Amino acid sequence: MSAKLSPRRIADDVLEFSVSTSRDAQMLAAQLRSLNLAEDIVAGLKTVCVRFNPKDLPALEARLVTFDDVNDVPSLMSETIDLNIQYGGEYGPDLPAICAAANLSEQAFIEMHTGRAHTVEMIGFTPGFAYISGLPDTFAVPRLSTPRSRVPAGSVGLSSAYTGVYALAGPGGWPLIGRVRDPLFDPESDDSFRLLPGHRIRFRAV
């Protein structure tokens, strides 16, 4: 990605950058962090928000004037994580309805889901919740009309063409297809949440 950056100021202490893809957003966020001039940087699907101390704005703008190149982040983008999922049953109560709507058997859906390349596009909604691309664009799953008040940690859901993985228990409206059998949150680790934007994901049925 090459960028002559033209951020939009959306608050007194927040700049927003628009990019073309989620990969561009992750690369831009990494480069902006390297400037050490922001208090927080959050990458979305096609945006990057930068929260800064207003007194640092002149220094930040001065750096951005010459900030033309957004480099790749190979160490993160190349890492592949295997996630073992128990599909259906009590862990994936919405799987039968999803399969019926898509005119697929449960086995055919599982083979499709585990046979594709997936990527964590962003973290949001709740702490550690991963938005993961990789489903066909035509695979549009609507959210539940009535969200669940509590979704167990590790639950895997679908919405539109994204797979969502709940790192922590909490409310949620994504139809559930299964549950990850691997720990996704470790409060003792430097990186408390296992999944990060840019990680490649390989789902495995157990």
C-alpha positions as CSV (number, residue, x, y, z in Angstrom):
1,M,0.0,0.0,0.0
2,S,1.2,3.5,-0.8
3,A,-0.4,6.3,1.0
4,K,-0.4,10.1,1.0
5,L,-2.4,10.2,4.2
6,S,-5.2,12.7,4.6
7,P,-6.7,12.0,8.0
8,R,-10.1,13.3,9.0
9,R,-10.4,14.8,12.5
10,I,-13.5,13.3,14.1
11,A,-12.9,14.6,17.7
12,D,-10.6,17.0,19.4
13,D,-8.2,14.2,20.1
14,V,-9.0,11.6,17.4
15,L,-7.9,11.3,13.7
16,E,-9.4,8.8,11.3
17,F,-7.7,7.4,8.2
18,S,-9.6,5.7,5.4
19,V,-7.9,2.9,3.5
20,S,-9.0,0.3,0.9
21,T,-8.7,-3.0,2.7
22,S,-8.5,-4.4,6.2
23,R,-4.9,-5.5,5.4
24,D,-4.0,-1.9,4.6
25,A,-5.6,-0.9,7.9
26,Q,-3.4,-3.3,9.8
27,M,-0.3,-2.2,8.0
28,L,-1.0,1.4,8.5
29,A,-1.8,0.9,12.2
30,A,1.5,-0.8,12.7
31,Q,3.4,2.0,11.0
32,L,1.6,4.7,13.0
33,R,2.4,2.9,16.2
34,S,6.1,3.1,15.2
35,L,5.9,6.9,15.4
36,N,5.2,6.8,19.2
37,L,3.1,9.9,18.9
38,A,-0.3,8.4,19.7
39,E,-2.1,7.3,22.9
40,D,-4.1,4.7,21.2
41,I,-4.5,3.3,17.6
42,V,-7.4,1.1,16.6
43,A,-7.6,-0.5,13.2
44,G,-11.1,-1.3,11.7
45,L,-12.1,-3.0,8.5
46,K,-11.2,0.0,6.3
47,T,-10.3,2.7,8.8
48,V,-7.7,3.5,11.4
49,C,-8.5,5.7,14.4
50,V,-5.7,7.5,16.2
51,R,-6.2,9.1,19.7
52,F,-3.6,11.6,20.6
53,N,-2.8,14.2,23.2
54,P,-3.9,17.5,21.5
55,K,-0.5,19.1,22.5
56,D,1.2,16.5,20.3
57,L,-0.8,17.3,17.2
58,P,1.8,19.6,15.6
59,A,4.5,16.9,15.9
60,L,2.1,14.2,14.6
61,E,1.1,16.3,11.6
62,A,4.7,17.1,10.8
63,R,5.5,13.4,10.7
64,L,2.5,12.6,8.6
65,V,3.6,15.1,5.9
66,T,6.6,12.8,5.0
67,F,4.8,9.5,5.8
68,D,4.4,8.1,2.3
69,D,5.0,4.4,2.7
70,V,3.1,1.8,4.6
71,N,5.2,-1.3,4.9
72,D,4.1,-4.9,5.3
73,V,4.0,-6.7,8.6
74,P,5.1,-10.2,7.6
75,S,5.6,-11.6,11.1
76,L,2.0,-11.1,11.9
77,M,0.4,-11.6,8.5
78,S,2.2,-15.0,8.0
79,E,1.3,-16.6,11.3
80,T,-1.4,-19.3,11.0
81,I,-3.4,-20.4,14.1
82,D,-5.3,-23.7,14.2
83,L,-8.6,-23.5,16.1
84,N,-10.4,-26.7,17.0
85,I,-14.1,-26.3,16.8
86,Q,-16.9,-28.6,18.1
87,Y,-19.6,-27.9,15.6
88,G,-23.4,-28.1,16.2
89,G,-25.2,-29.6,19.1
90,E,-25.4,-27.6,22.3
91,Y,-22.3,-25.6,21.2
92,G,-23.8,-24.6,17.8
93,P,-27.6,-24.5,18.3
94,D,-28.1,-22.3,15.2
95,L,-26.1,-24.5,12.8
96,P,-29.2,-26.5,11.5
97,A,-31.1,-23.3,10.6
98,I,-28.0,-21.9,8.9
99,C,-27.5,-25.0,6.9
100,A,-31.2,-25.2,5.9
101,A,-31.2,-21.6,4.7
102,A,-28.0,-22.3,2.6
103,N,-29.3,-25.6,1.3
104,L,-26.3,-27.5,2.8
105,S,-26.0,-30.5,5.0
106,E,-24.2,-29.9,8.2
107,Q,-21.3,-32.0,7.0
108,A,-21.1,-30.0,3.8
109,F,-21.1,-26.8,5.7
110,I,-18.3,-28.0,8.1
111,E,-16.2,-29.1,5.1
112,M,-16.7,-25.7,3.5
113,H,-15.9,-23.8,6.7
114,T,-12.8,-25.9,7.6
115,G,-11.6,-26.0,4.0
116,R,-11.2,-22.3,3.4
117,A,-8.5,-19.8,4.3
118,H,-9.6,-17.3,7.0
119,T,-8.1,-14.1,8.3
120,V,-8.7,-12.0,11.5
121,E,-9.7,-8.7,10.1
122,M,-10.3,-6.8,13.3
123,I,-11.0,-7.1,17.0
124,G,-14.1,-5.3,18.4
125,F,-17.6,-5.4,19.8
126,T,-16.4,-7.0,23.1
127,P,-12.7,-7.5,24.3
128,G,-11.0,-10.1,22.1
129,F,-14.0,-10.7,19.8
130,A,-12.5,-11.5,16.4
131,Y,-14.1,-10.6,13.1
132,I,-12.8,-13.3,10.7
133,S,-13.2,-13.2,6.9
134,G,-13.0,-16.2,4.6
135,L,-16.6,-17.2,3.9
136,P,-18.0,-16.7,0.3
137,D,-19.4,-13.2,-0.2
138,T,-22.7,-14.7,-1.1
139,F,-22.9,-16.5,2.3
140,A,-25.0,-13.8,4.1
141,V,-26.2,-14.9,7.5
142,P,-28.5,-12.4,9.3
143,R,-28.1,-11.8,13.0
144,L,-30.6,-13.1,15.5
145,S,-33.7,-11.0,15.9
146,T,-33.3,-11.4,19.7
147,P,-29.7,-11.4,20.9
148,R,-28.7,-13.9,23.6
149,S,-28.0,-12.3,27.0
150,R,-25.0,-14.6,27.5
151,V,-22.9,-16.3,25.0
152,P,-20.1,-18.7,26.4
153,A,-16.5,-17.9,25.8
154,G,-15.1,-19.7,22.8
155,S,-18.4,-19.6,20.9
156,V,-18.2,-19.3,17.1
157,G,-20.9,-17.4,15.2
158,L,-21.7,-16.2,11.7
159,S,-23.0,-12.8,10.6
160,S,-23.0,-11.7,6.9
161,A,-19.9,-13.3,5.5
162,Y,-17.9,-13.2,8.7
163,T,-17.1,-15.8,11.3
164,G,-17.0,-14.3,14.8
165,V,-15.2,-15.8,17.8
166,Y,-16.1,-14.8,21.3
167,A,-12.9,-14.7,23.4
168,L,-15.0,-13.9,26.5
169,A,-18.5,-14.7,27.7
170,G,-21.0,-12.0,27.1
171,P,-24.1,-11.0,25.2
172,G,-24.3,-11.5,21.5
173,G,-26.6,-11.7,18.5
174,W,-24.6,-13.8,16.1
175,P,-26.1,-17.3,15.2
176,L,-23.9,-19.9,16.8
177,I,-22.3,-22.8,14.9
178,G,-19.9,-24.3,17.5
179,R,-17.3,-23.6,20.1
180,V,-13.6,-23.4,20.0
181,R,-12.0,-26.0,22.3
182,D,-8.7,-23.9,22.6
183,P,-8.2,-21.2,25.3
184,L,-8.5,-17.7,23.7
185,F,-7.8,-15.6,26.8
186,D,-4.8,-15.8,29.2
187,P,-4.7,-12.9,31.7
188,E,-1.1,-13.9,32.7
189,S,0.2,-13.5,29.1
190,D,1.7,-10.3,27.6
191,D,-0.8,-10.8,24.8
192,S,-3.9,-11.7,26.8
193,F,-6.0,-12.5,23.7
194,R,-4.8,-15.2,21.4
195,L,-6.3,-13.8,18.2
196,L,-4.9,-10.6,16.7
197,P,-5.7,-8.7,13.5
198,G,-3.8,-10.2,10.6
199,H,-3.6,-13.7,12.0
200,R,-4.5,-16.4,9.5
201,I,-6.9,-18.9,10.9
202,R,-7.4,-22.6,10.0
203,F,-10.6,-24.1,11.5
204,R,-10.5,-27.8,12.4
205,A,-13.5,-29.9,13.3
206,V,-13.3,-32.0,16.5
